[in-house]
Amino acid sequence: MLRHIRGLLPKEQLLYVADQANVPYGPRQSEEIRQLSEGITRYLLSEGAKLIVVACNTASGAALTHLRLTFPDTIFVGMEPAVKPAAMGTKSGKVGVLATVSTFESQRYVNLMQRFARDVVVLEDPCLGLVEQIESGEVDTPATEQLLRSKLAPMLAQGVDTVVLGCTHYPFVLSMIEQIVGPEATVIDPAPAVARQTVRMLRHQDRLSQNHQVGETLALTTGDLAQFSQLSRRLLGDPLLKTAAAVWEAGRLRSA
């Protein structure tokens, strides 16, 4: 997600929070996800954020409505699994969705299914363990490939020709997923569409940066800073990326 936003908005200053102390969000209760999301939002607003991308399908499903009600003057852009384009594009009438348990249980996902997936068969898998694999830097290892094959093979065997990535971690293994499914299936990453929506919202609100220089990206982690710095530079490929630590204290997030 961050890569796509940076590509479309090179002049913006980007502030990214990786709550690695609490990932994965998928198994957590909705109320806890809302509390974490609200804490991160308050921190971002205190740092002058003019728009907040909730770059997590799980957090969007559990907390986006709450955030918009709690911060009515803030522009939010959320994530949701690309069920609509998948349902429109499938030729076999069978779609696979990879997402977290919380995303599948969210009302936003239920609404998507009711609106756009009535006429297709949707096969779902929470890909348990994949987020942890990616967070540990195992994006191109045999173990990760084996995990993905175990999730995708049953879908392909049932005729799925479109696979939706319903978690913002999963695009980091996009090339491996595409290799496994082969040319017979299309893989949909919603991140480019969300990045375009971010540009539209900033332009609509007349808040696009007028800077002439390329903006910096500051990435904060609530986890191990050294490990995060190495992993983020590898995955994000942003030459201007800076990393720093953040900590939770009594439900509030602050820079370390």
Stockholm file with secondary structure:
# STOCKHOLM 1.0

chainA/1-256         MLRHIRGLLPKEQLLYVADQANVPYGPRQSEEIRQLSEGITRYLLSEGAKLIVVACNTASGAALTHLRLTFPDTIFVGMEPAVKPAAMGTKSGKVGVLATVSTFESQRYVNLMQRFARDVVVLEDPCLGLVEQIESGEVDTPATEQLLRSKLAPMLAQGVDTVVLGCTHYPFVLSMIEQIVGPEATVIDPAPAVARQTVRMLRHQDRLSQNHQVGETLALTTGDLAQFSQLSRRLLGDPLLKTAAAVWEAGRLRSA
#=GR chainA/1-256 SS CHHHHHHHCTTSCEEEEECTTTCCCTTSCHHHHHHHHHHHHHHHHHTTCSCEECCCHHHHHHHHHHHHHHCTTSCEECCCCCHHHHHHHCSSSEEEEEECHHHHHSHHHHHHHHHHCTTSEEEEECCTTHHHHHHTTCSSSHHHHHHHHHHHHHHHHTTCCEEEEESTTGGGGHHHHHHHHGGGSEEECSHHHHHHHHHHHHHHTTCCCCCSSCCCEEEEESSCHHHHHHHHHHHHCCTTEEEEEEEEETTEEEEC
#=GC SS_cons         CHHHHHHHCTTSCEEEEECTTTCCCTTSCHHHHHHHHHHHHHHHHHTTCSCEECCCHHHHHHHHHHHHHHCTTSCEECCCCCHHHHHHHCSSSEEEEEECHHHHHSHHHHHHHHHHCTTSEEEEECCTTHHHHHHTTCSSSHHHHHHHHHHHHHHHHTTCCEEEEESTTGGGGHHHHHHHHGGGSEEECSHHHHHHHHHHHHHHTTCCCCCSSCCCEEEEESSCHHHHHHHHHHHHCCTTEEEEEEEEETTEEEEC
//
